[in-house]
Amino acid sequence: MKLLERAIAAVAPERALRRARARFAAETIHRHLDMGRRTTLAPMPGTRVRRYEGAGRGRRFDGWVTPGGGPNAEIRGALEILRARSRDLVANNQWASKAVRVLSSRTIGTGIRPQARHESKGTARRAQDLWREWAETKECDARGKRNVYGLQRTVHREVVEAGECLVRRRFRRPSDGLTVPMQLEILEPDHLDSSQDRRLTNGGRIVQGVQFTPIGGLEGYWLFPEHPGEDVASQSRFVRAADVLHVFREDRAGQVRGVPWGSCCILKLRDADELDDAELLRRKIASCFVGFMQDNEAGMDGDTSIVPTVATGEDPTDMLDHGTIEILPPGKEMTFTSPPNAEGYVEVANLTLRAIAAGYGVTYEALTGDLHRVSFTSGRMGWLELWAEIVQHQHLELLPTLCSPIWRWFVDAAVDSGQLGERVGARWTMPRRPYLDPRKEVLAQKDGIRAGLTTLPEEIRGQGRDPLELLDEAAEFQAEAEARGLVLDTDLSGNVTPAGAASSSSSGARGLDVRETARGLAALLVEGNRELEDLEVDLAEQLEQLVAAGHNGHPRP
């Protein structure tokens, strides 16, 4: 403050305050006008200028720091802190833990499964059998703990919680006795040496432990042989990219490392946890105080102390049991406390949880399990939105960066070891999507297949099953049922009608769909301008068609 202003403030404070306000307003207007001249071009005469409110520089934007750095520059100084905080929240915060479990169960389920594809059915079946022996047992795990679908779950959980995960190919000797001499090792992203960040003499570069060629191609990774957090001193080593899978969600073009999915709501998770703890503690303390006893006769003899001594045998604080009626001595007055109400706490908590759910990409209902305000329609809409996020992640990220490369490693190892004569492709089956309304959805699938909008194998894969395995299982079960002399209405051979009675083999008719016939009868009944005699004739023809098709049931009147 200048000397003149100090003098005015000492003599006339109100006038000094008015001068300060006027000066601040003038400086603000001048600053805005000056920024406008520096950041905008002079408009053409007679034209109107379009301006973005979000690019303004007013008082509402003060303190908003937007560095505008590249994707790797912003990650470089924040990744380790984000990863540590995310892991701590998943370990100690129920909502972060639930979000990770929801995403894992919906995305991986019981596993993303391949179906071998080759022009030779024998080769495809041989590859599928090898995959079952290697991938669906613990042979594929370098630590011997899980099958490949359990490894998928571990990788995806690590991607959500820590932002990224590494899968390393480990070759084994033929003497190890494995079906395919190759195993998979899952590594946490801490194994990636982030300190390796420099330009190479050949024109290439290393970005946070990931090495690129001079033309930008992926060359390899600098990995610690042991986890840095295990207090083991080790030096990072270069591993070529052909032996490592780096799985993460790429949010920005050119991004090299992945960040935890809950990074945008880490602070809200911590605040929500502290708010919940504070509310519980407040209620706990309030419930400890039943009432306060006031001694109206205290201090009448000049003694202002109201705290009894131990010698008197009195205790200013006592416990009340259930149903107790206490008779107070003269001069004593009991005042009961009223526990404070938590007005607005539920609304604030719900709003915070909705923000956390949005940050992780799940619905509020999936995160909290709160369905008391959900109708069937709103629940279905929320489920479809969540499913769209999951399907996108499955097909655009997990398949190209995790599932398909593992299949290629498996086929290469099988071919090199002589288990397969040539390379085999695969089609992937995603986890089963549960029905919301099974009856309606199955009928819709059936209509879609008949209309040619989809195929039966595609719908079977949508339920998480391999179509060929399903057919083999159905044929095996049907043969066993026939061998035992059983006739079931689930017979897929067409020799059984929907009512469960065997149809005539001489006629060779597969039977008329009862639903289609019912629709035809209903259409006839709603035509009010039909003559009764014509209606009876049409009904008789429909019944004759049912009998000719081998349907022995009787229609309802």
TIDRENPA-757239 format. One line per field, with one value per residue (C-alpha): x, z negated, y; residue number from 1. Coordinates in pm, whole numbers, plus 32768, in hexadecimal, padded with zeros to 4 digits. Each point is the difference from the previous one (the first is absolute). Example, Ala and Ser with C-alpha at 12.3 -4.5 7.8 and 13.67 -1.06 7.14 Angstrom:
2
x: c(84CE:8089) .
z: c(7CF4:8042) .
y: c(7E3E:8158) .
n: c(1:2) .
//
This chain:
557
x: c(8000:8085:804C:7ED6:7F13:8084:7FCE:7E9A:7FB9:8080:7F2B:7EC8:7FE5:7EB0:8080:813A:7F25:7F34:8141:8088:7EBF:7FFE:816E:7FCD:7ED7:80C3:812B:7F1D:7F5A:814F:808F:7EDC:800F:8176:7FE0:7EF3:80E5:811D:7F3B:7F06:8023:7F54:7EB2:7FA9:7F14:7E96:804E:7FAB:8107:7FB3:80A1:801B:7F99:80E5:812D:7FB4:80EC:7F15:7FFE:7F4D:812F:80FE:80CC:7FAB:8153:8001:8169:7FA8:811D:801A:7F6B:814C:8079:7ECA:801D:8174:7FEF:7EB3:7FEE:80A6:7F33:7EBA:804E:8057:7EC8:7F20:8082:7FD2:7E98:7FB3:8091:7F4F:7ED4:7ED0:7F87:814B:8019:7E9D:803C:812F:7F3E:7ED7:80D7:80BF:7ECC:7F4A:8129:80AD:7EF8:806A:80F1:8018:801A:8089:7F6F:8107:7FBC:80A5:7F98:8051:7F0E:80F7:8110:7F0F:7F8E:8169:8053:7ECB:8061:8162:7F74:7F27:8127:80E6:7F2A:7EE3:80F2:8112:8108:7FE8:8055:8172:7FA9:7F1A:7ED4:7EF3:7F89:8002:7EA8:8072:812B:7F12:7F4D:8149:8073:7EB9:7FE9:8161:7FAB:7ED7:80B1:8163:7FC3:80CC:8087:8116:7FF6:814F:8032:80DF:8086:8030:80CC:7F59:8075:7F19:7EE0:7F11:7EFA:808D:8160:7F9D:7F6F:7F78:8086:7F2A:80C6:7F85:8056:80FE:80EC:8012:8129:7F6E:8155:806A:7F97:80F5:8062:80D6:812D:7F5B:7EDF:7F15:7F7F:7F98:7EC3:7FD0:8097:7F6A:80FC:7FAA:80BD:8068:7EBF:7F22:7FD1:7FED:814E:7FF7:7FDF:80F2:7F90:8076:802F:7F6D:7EEB:809C:7F19:808C:813E:80D2:8110:8000:805C:7F02:8041:7F89:7EF9:7F92:7E9A:7FB2:800D:7F36:7E94:7FBA:7E8C:7F69:7EEA:807E:7F3E:80DB:80B2:816E:7FCE:810D:7F98:7EAB:7F63:7F0C:7E97:7F97:8101:7EF6:7F48:811A:7FBF:7E88:803A:80D5:7F0D:7EDA:80BA:8054:7E9C:7F75:80F4:7FB2:7E8A:8022:80E1:7F0F:7EDD:80D1:8060:7E9A:7F7A:80F2:7F5A:7EA6:7FDE:80A5:7FBA:7FFA:802D:7F2B:8085:8171:80C3:7EFA:80FC:8105:80A0:7FE5:8086:7EF9:80ED:7FCD:812D:8049:7FE4:7E8C:7FBB:7F46:803B:7F91:7FD5:7F2B:7F7F:7E91:7F87:7ECB:7EBF:80B2:7F3A:80E8:7F83:80CD:8051:7F8A:80B1:8059:7F78:802D:8011:7FF2:80BC:7F6D:80E1:804E:7F59:80D3:7F39:807B:8102:7F4F:7FDA:816E:8073:7F2A:807C:8168:7FD0:7F67:8134:80E3:7F3A:801A:8177:802F:7F0C:7EF8:7E9D:7F9A:7F28:811E:80EC:7F1A:7F01:7EF1:7ED4:7EE0:7FB5:8040:7EEC:802B:8025:80FB:80C3:8010:8077:8113:8066:8014:80D8:80EF:8004:805D:8130:8065:7FD6:80D2:8116:7FF1:8011:80DB:80FB:8009:7FE4:8118:80EE:7FCC:7F2B:806B:8178:7FEB:7F58:8116:8109:7F4E:7FE7:816A:8076:7F24:8083:816C:7FDF:7F56:7EAD:7F5A:805B:7F93:7F7C:7E94:7F25:7EF9:7EAF:7FC1:7ECF:7FB7:7F74:7E90:7F1B:7EF1:7E97:7F2A:7EBC:805A:7EB4:7FE5:8170:800A:7ECD:80A2:813C:7F31:7F49:814C:8090:7ECC:8005:816D:8072:80ED:8070:7FDB:817B:8012:7EEC:80A9:8145:7F3E:7FB4:8171:7FF9:80BF:7EFA:80BB:8030:7E8F:7FA1:80EF:7F72:7E99:8047:80AC:7EE2:7EFA:80B0:800D:7E8D:7FA2:80D9:7F38:7EB5:7FAB:7F36:802F:7F5B:815D:8058:80AD:7FE6:7E9D:7F6D:7F45:7EEA:7FFA:7EFF:80FA:7F55:80BD:7F99:7FBA:8143:7F45:7F72:8156:7F5D:80C1:7EC4:7F60:8068:7EE8:8046:7FDF:7EB8:7F82:8052:7F3E:7ED3:800D:800A:7EC7:7F47:803E:7F6B:7EA2:7F7C:802E:7ED2:7FDF:7FFE:8145:80A2:7FA2:8094:8146:8018:7FC5:8115:80F2:7FAD:8033:8157:805B:7F91:80B7:813B:7FF4:7F85:7F2C:7FA1:7EAE:7FD7:7F5A:7E97) .
z: c(8000:805B:7EFD:806D:7FDD:7EA8:7F92:807E:7F5C:7EB4:800F:80BF:8015:80B5:8111:8024:802B:8115:80B2:7FEB:8091:811E:804C:8000:80EE:80ED:8001:8045:8128:8089:7FDE:80B9:8117:8020:800F:8105:80DB:7FDC:803D:810E:8161:8072:809D:8161:801B:7FF0:7F74:7EB1:7F33:7F67:7EAA:7F20:7E9B:7F8C:8087:7F32:7EFF:7F01:7E88:8010:80A9:7F01:7F77:8123:806F:815B:8060:8154:8001:80CD:7F85:7F8C:7F61:7F25:7F9C:7FB9:7EB0:7F8C:8059:7ECB:7F15:80B5:7FFC:7E8B:7FA0:80DB:7F64:7EA3:804E:8093:7EC8:7F04:80AC:803D:812C:80B9:7FB9:807B:8141:8055:7FB9:80D1:812C:7FE0:7FDD:8121:80EC:7FC6:7F53:8023:8118:8166:80BF:815C:8103:80F1:816E:8127:8155:7F84:7EEB:7F82:7FD5:7F51:7F14:7FB6:7FAA:7F24:7F43:7FCA:7F7F:7F02:7F83:7FE6:7FBF:7F34:7F07:7F2B:8104:809F:7EBF:7FB6:7E8D:8020:7F59:8105:815A:8118:7FA5:7E9D:8092:80D2:7EC4:7F52:8128:8020:7E8B:8005:812B:7F49:7EB2:806A:8164:80B8:7FF1:80A7:8082:8050:80D6:7F61:80DB:7F5D:8051:809B:7ED0:7F21:8071:8067:810F:80A8:7F97:7FA3:7ECD:7FA6:7EE9:7F7E:7F8E:7F4C:80AC:7EEE:80BC:8116:7FBD:801E:7FC8:815A:80B8:8102:816C:80A1:80DD:8123:8006:7F30:7EA8:7EB7:7F61:7E96:803A:815A:811C:8163:814A:80C0:80CC:7ECC:8001:7EB8:7FBB:7E99:7E8C:7EE2:7EEB:7E9F:7FC5:7EA1:7F80:7F88:7ED3:7F7B:7F82:80FF:80A8:8173:814A:8119:813A:8164:8076:816A:804C:80A1:7EA7:7F3C:800A:7F73:7FB3:7FAB:8069:80F2:7FB5:80D0:814B:7FCA:7E96:7F94:7E9A:7F69:7ED4:7F02:8070:7EC1:801E:8040:7EBD:7F0D:7F36:7FF9:7F88:7EE2:7FA7:800B:7F1B:7F08:800D:7FB7:7EDF:7F70:8010:7F56:7EF3:7FC4:7FD2:7F24:7F1B:7FFA:7FA0:7ED9:7F54:7F7A:7F2A:7F16:7E8C:7F74:7E8B:7FB4:7E9A:8060:7F9A:7F05:7EE4:80C3:809E:8179:8047:807A:8038:7EEF:7F62:7FF5:7E85:800D:80CA:8106:817A:80E3:8120:7FDE:80E9:804E:803B:80C8:7F4C:7EDE:7F33:7F32:7ED4:7FE2:7EAE:7FAF:80CA:8120:815D:812C:8163:811F:8141:815D:80FE:8123:814B:8136:80E7:8165:7FBB:80D3:8129:7FF2:7FDF:8126:80DD:7FA6:804B:8152:8054:7F94:80D2:812F:7FC9:800F:8121:7F45:7F9E:7EA8:7FCF:8058:7F14:7ED2:8035:7FB5:80D3:7F31:80F6:813D:80E6:8101:811A:7F4F:7F89:8161:808B:7EFA:8047:8177:7FC4:7F24:80F9:811D:7F38:7FB8:8165:8081:7F0D:8053:8179:8029:7EE8:7F68:8142:80C4:7EDA:7F2B:8087:816D:7FB3:7EFF:8103:80FA:7EFC:7FBB:8173:8043:7EDF:8072:8167:7F94:7F1D:810D:7F54:8127:816E:8056:7F5F:7F9A:7FCB:7EF4:7FCA:7EA3:7F27:7EFB:7EA4:7FE4:7FEF:7EFD:806A:7F62:807E:8075:80A1:80D4:805C:806A:80DB:8098:804B:80A0:80DC:8060:806E:80D3:809C:8061:7F25:7F3D:7FF6:7F00:7FCA:7FBF:7EFB:7F5F:7FEA:7F63:7EE2:7FCE:80A2:8121:8107:8067:7E98:7FC1:812B:7F93:7EA1:8080:80EE:7EEF:7F0F:8107:8055:7E90:7FD7:812B:7F80:7EBD:80B8:7F96:80D7:7FA2:808C:8015:8120:810B:810C:805C:7FAD:7ED3:7FFE:7F06:7F32:7FCF:80D4:8113:815B:811A:80AC:813C:8039:7FD9:7F93:7F05:7F71:801C:7F0E:7F03:7FCA:8173:800C:7ECD:80A6:8134:7F32:7F42:8146:8074:7EBD:8009:815A:7FA2:8165:803F:8020:7EF6:8100:809D:7EAB:7FA9:8149:7FC4:7E9E:807C:8102:7EF6:7F23:8123:803C:7E94:800C:814A:7F68:7EE8:7EE8:7F16:7F0E:7FFE:8021:7EEB:8046) .
y: c(8000:8158:810E:80D5:7EDC:7FAF:8167:8009:7EAF:8085:813D:7F8E:7E80:7FFF:80E6:7F2C:7ECB:80A6:8068:7E9C:7F6F:80FA:7FC2:7E84:801D:80E0:7F14:7ED4:80AA:806E:7EA1:7F62:80FC:7FD5:7E82:801E:80D5:7F05:7EC0:805F:8076:813B:7F9E:8062:8127:7F91:7EA5:7F64:7F4B:7EA9:7FD8:7ECD:803D:7EE6:80C1:8135:808F:8090:7FE4:7EB1:7F66:807C:7EDF:7F18:7F7D:7F63:7FB5:7F6B:7F05:7EC3:7EB7:7F71:8144:8012:7E93:800C:80AF:7F7D:7E8E:7F6C:80DA:7FB0:7E8D:7FFD:80C4:7F2C:7EBF:808F:805C:7EAA:7F5E:80E2:80A2:7F27:80C7:7FF3:7E8D:7FC6:80C6:7F28:7EBF:806F:8051:7EBA:7F25:80A7:8012:7EB2:7F2F:7E96:8054:807B:7EB8:7FB2:7F17:7F79:8049:7F54:7F81:7EA1:7F9C:7EFF:8106:80ED:7EEB:7FA1:816B:8019:7EC4:8082:8149:7F49:7F35:812D:8136:7F6F:7F67:8098:7FA5:8157:80BD:802E:7FFD:7ED3:80A5:8049:7FA5:80FD:8087:8041:80B7:80D2:8069:8057:80D1:80BD:8043:808A:80DC:8098:8026:805E:8078:7EF8:7E9E:7F3A:7E99:7F5F:7ECA:7EFB:7EE6:7EAC:7ECC:7ECD:7F3E:80CF:7F23:8116:7FD3:8136:806E:8163:80AF:8157:80DD:811E:8131:8135:814A:8049:7F17:8104:80E8:815F:809D:7F8B:8139:8087:8027:7EF2:8038:7F47:80F7:7F2D:8054:7F67:8088:7F97:7EA9:7FBF:8005:806C:7FEC:813B:7FEB:7FD9:7E87:7F42:7F57:7F83:8040:803F:7F17:7FB9:7E8B:802A:80E1:8149:8001:7EB8:80AD:7F4A:80CC:7FB1:809E:801C:7F36:8027:7F05:8002:805F:7EAE:7F5E:8101:806F:815A:801A:8153:80EC:8107:813E:80EB:7FCB:7FB1:7F9C:7F06:7FAC:7FC2:80AE:7F6B:8012:80B0:8117:8107:7FAE:7FAF:813C:7FC1:7E9C:807A:8118:7F0F:7F10:8115:8086:7EA8:7FCB:8158:7FC2:7EAE:8091:8121:7F13:7F1D:811E:8083:7EAA:7FEE:812A:7FB2:8132:80FB:8023:8161:8048:8131:8018:7FFF:8138:8079:7FE7:80BF:7ECF:801F:7EA7:7F0D:7EDC:7EFB:7F61:7E91:8006:8053:7EC9:80CA:7FF0:811D:7F0B:7EC8:7EF1:7FC7:7E9E:7FA6:806A:80AC:8100:80D7:80C6:813D:80A0:8161:810C:7F16:803A:7F16:8087:7F06:803C:7FFA:7F4F:80EB:7FBF:7FC8:80DF:7FEF:7EF1:7EF8:80EC:8069:7E97:7F8E:811C:7FB0:7E8F:8052:80CE:7EE1:7F09:80E4:801F:7E88:7FD5:7F36:804F:807A:7ECB:7F13:80B6:8019:7EEB:8104:7F9B:8083:811B:7F3A:7F8C:7EEE:80FC:80E0:7ED1:7F79:814E:8013:7E9A:8043:8132:7F3A:7EE3:80EC:8074:7E99:7F85:8121:7FAF:7E8D:8023:8134:7FCE:7EA4:7F39:80AF:8036:7EC8:7EE3:7FED:8025:7EE6:7F23:8051:7FAB:7EB7:7FA3:8061:7F27:7EDE:8017:8022:7ED0:7F32:7FF1:80B0:7FEB:8161:813A:8017:8133:8036:80A1:8081:7FCA:8109:7FB4:7FB5:812C:7FB9:802A:810E:7F65:7E9E:7FA9:8139:8009:7E92:8032:8137:7F39:7EEF:80FB:80A3:7EB2:7FB0:815A:7FD7:8124:7F1F:7E96:7EEC:7FE4:8178:7FEC:7ED3:80C3:811D:7F12:7FB9:7EA7:7F68:7F9D:7EC5:7F95:8039:7F28:7EEC:8008:7FFC:7EDD:7F38:8039:7FAC:7EBA:7FA4:804F:7F2A:7EE3:8007:800C:8162:80F0:816D:8138:809B:7F17:80D1:7EF5:8061:7EAC:8087:8100:811F:7F3E:7EE7:7EF3:7F4A:8069:7F0F:7F9C:7F9B:8157:80A3:8144:80D4:8098:8152:810C:8022:8173:804B:7F41:80BA:814A:7F95:7F9D:8148:80C0:7F49:8047:8176:8026:8069:800F:7E8E:7F20:7EF4:7EE6:807C:801D:7E9A:7F85:80B6:7F7A:7EA0:8025:807A:7ED4:7F11:8095:7FC7:7E94:7FC6:808F:7F01:80E4:7F2A:8112:80A8:8177:80BB:806D) .
n: c(1:2:3:4:5:6:7:8:9:10:11:12:13:14:15:16:17:18:19:20:21:22:23:24:25:26:27:28:29:30:31:32:33:34:35:36:37:38:39:40:41:42:43:44:45:46:47:48:49:50:51:52:53:54:55:56:57:58:59:60:61:62:63:64:65:66:67:68:69:70:71:72:73:74:75:76:77:78:79:80:81:82:83:84:85:86:87:88:89:90:91:92:93:94:95:96:97:98:99:100:101:102:103:104:105:106:107:108:109:110:111:112:113:114:115:116:117:118:119:120:121:122:123:124:125:126:127:128:129:130:131:132:133:134:135:136:137:138:139:140:141:142:143:144:145:146:147:148:149:150:151:152:153:154:155:156:157:158:159:160:161:162:163:164:165:166:167:168:169:170:171:172:173:174:175:176:177:178:179:180:181:182:183:184:185:186:187:188:189:190:191:192:193:194:195:196:197:198:199:200:201:202:203:204:205:206:207:208:209:210:211:212:213:214:215:216:217:218:219:220:221:222:223:224:225:226:227:228:229:230:231:232:233:234:235:236:237:238:239:240:241:242:243:244:245:246:247:248:249:250:251:252:253:254:255:256:257:258:259:260:261:262:263:264:265:266:267:268:269:270:271:272:273:274:275:276:277:278:279:280:281:282:283:284:285:286:287:288:289:290:291:292:293:294:295:296:297:298:299:300:301:302:303:304:305:306:307:308:309:310:311:312:313:314:315:316:317:318:319:320:321:322:323:324:325:326:327:328:329:330:331:332:333:334:335:336:337:338:339:340:341:342:343:344:345:346:347:348:349:350:351:352:353:354:355:356:357:358:359:360:361:362:363:364:365:366:367:368:369:370:371:372:373:374:375:376:377:378:379:380:381:382:383:384:385:386:387:388:389:390:391:392:393:394:395:396:397:398:399:400:401:402:403:404:405:406:407:408:409:410:411:412:413:414:415:416:417:418:419:420:421:422:423:424:425:426:427:428:429:430:431:432:433:434:435:436:437:438:439:440:441:442:443:444:445:446:447:448:449:450:451:452:453:454:455:456:457:458:459:460:461:462:463:464:465:466:467:468:469:470:471:472:473:474:475:476:477:478:479:480:481:482:483:484:485:486:487:488:489:490:491:492:493:494:495:496:497:498:499:500:501:502:503:504:505:506:507:508:509:510:511:512:513:514:515:516:517:518:519:520:521:522:523:524:525:526:527:528:529:530:531:532:533:534:535:536:537:538:539:540:541:542:543:544:545:546:547:548:549:550:551:552:553:554:555:556:557) .
//
